[in-house]
């Protein structure tokens, strides 16, 4: 959701704005943190904290944001599908999409490789992989390089592909913060990428982990029967021992890998 900046002159509040200010700063504080509208806020890239706190936005910006959100909510609240579960699922999907896009952008920037225009232009370049459009559709990549990509999740498409010298790398990036079911699922998906192996030895898979969760793995030791991070690290270690041409990296590790490959 976009916000408009204040005019130079002092904000003139209408009676509606005053009522909305009261709703925003008093009624909304904690009371509706688990309401339908609070869930709906998340689908508009807002949180209750952003609406209430002075730390993030000016009062006029918060009023504008709530007005816009309320207008959308009024149109959709009669829809039987607009309930907590569907809103949460929608929010999770949108969050995953935003993080995926941000992850792809970060990987491209860190690689310092030029963007490839098509598969024949991939030498020492990088590109985003697409599911159904453009020159880097997964279907075309499989055919061009004889890749199986036998991933268990149907319809799964990795994030990026790049080629340095005679080696081709297929990368999946995840931004993970904290611990929980969704985070464990993301780590499992990264490990599943590492379990892939192609007949062509010049093709490698990279699992890129970004976010605060890396600290849990950094301070952990591989342990099959330990804590969740320890179990995950154990699985990562065993998988990499089996598939030595694949890589599990964080930001620093990815930069180092790119530098080493370029030598």
C-alpha positions, 0 to 999 in steps of 0.5 A: 500500500502506498502513502501520500506525503503530508502537505506543507500546511498543517493537516486539516482533520474532518470529523470523520478523520477525528473518529478514525484517529480515535479508532486507530489509536485507541480501539485498534490498540490490542483489542482487534489484534486477532479480528478479521480486520487485523488479518485483512490489514496484513493482506494490504502489507500493513500490521497493527503496529504500523497503524498504531505506533508513531515510529513508522508513519505520520498520523496523516499517513496512518489515517490515509492507510486505514481509510483505504484499507477500510474501503477495500474491506467494506467491499469484500467482507460480505464474501464468505471466503473472506474469513481468518483462514483464507485471509491468513493463507492469502497473506502467507502466499503474498509474503512468500511471493515478496520474499521470493522476489527479494531473494532473487534480486539479492542473489543477482546483485551479490553475484555481480553477473550480468543478466542473460537474455536467453539460454544461449547467452548464459555464459558467465551470466545469471537469470531468473527461472520462470514457470511458464513464460520468458526465455528461461522457462524450466521446461526449456532449461531441462531440455537444453541442458538435459536436466531432470530436476526430479523435485518432490513438490509438483510445479516447483521452480527454483529461483535462478540459474547461472553459468560460470565457465563450464559449470551451470548452477541452479539456485533456490533462495529462502529468507527465514526468520525465527523458528516454527512450522513454516520456517521448518518447511522452508529449510526442508525445501532447501535440503530437498534441493540439495538432494537433487543430482544430475547425471551431468557433473557440470550441473550443481544445485545451490540452497541459499539461506538468508535471514535470522535463522542462519544464526540458529544453524551457526551456533548448532552442531549436527545431531540426528536426535537434537534440537530442530536446528541440530537435526536440520544441520545433520540432514544438510551435512549428510546430504552434502557428503552424498552430493559433493557438487551441491552447495548450502550457503548464506550471504557470505558463503555465496559471495565466497563461492562466486569469487572462487568460481571466477578464479 
